[in-house]
């Protein structure tokens, strides 16, 4: 009985450690994502265009490449 009790205690300790590491992992992930979106993960090139300009350019290119849909007027009787 004592051995089983010791093993159960070990299991509980491992389980608590796993839960703590999962919580820590989630916090680290959020921190990494925050830094990634802030541009802090790699050195920034001052010659690069700002993200807002890049996105505007991509939208303009996409709009220019997409054929315009023709709409028909409904005939009235």
N, C-alpha and C positions, 0 to 999 in steps of 0.2 A: 504494500500500500504506500509506503514511504517513497519508493522509487517512482511509482505512478504519479504521486503528488509532485515530486521534484520535476518530472518531465512535463507535467501540466503547467507548472510555474515557468519552466523554460519556454514552453509554447506561448504562454501569455506575454512573456518578455519580448519574444521575437515578433509577435503580433503587434505589440505596442511600438516597437522600433520600426516596423514596416509602415504603420499608420503615420508615424512622425516623418518618415522619409517621403511618403507620398505627399504629405502636406508641404514639406520643404521643396519637393520637386515641382509642385504646382506653383509655388511662389517664385521659384527660379525661372520657370517657363514664362510667367507673366513679366518678370523683370527683363528677360531676354527679348521678348516681343516688344516691350516698351522701348528698350534701347535700339532695337532694329528699326522701328518706325521713326525714332528720333534721329537715325543716321549715326549712331554712336558705336556701331560694331566694327566699322572699317574707317580708315582715314578718309576724309572728304577732300575731293579735288575742287579747288576754288573755280576751276574753269568749267565745271559741270553746270548745266542749266538747272534751275530750281524745278522741283517735282511738279509744281502747278503749271509751269510752262511746258514741260514734257507731256503732261496729261492733256493739255489743250492742243498741242501739236498732234498727238496720237488721235484725239477725237476728230480733228480737222482732216487728217489723212484718212481716217475710217469713213467719215462722211463723204469725202471726195471719191472714195473707192466704191461706195455702196450706190448702186443704181437707184434712181428715184422711182418710186412706185407711181404709176399712173392711176388716176382715179377717174371713173366715169360718172358723168352726171346722169341721174335717173331721168328717164323720159317721162314727161308729164302728159297725161291724156287730155 
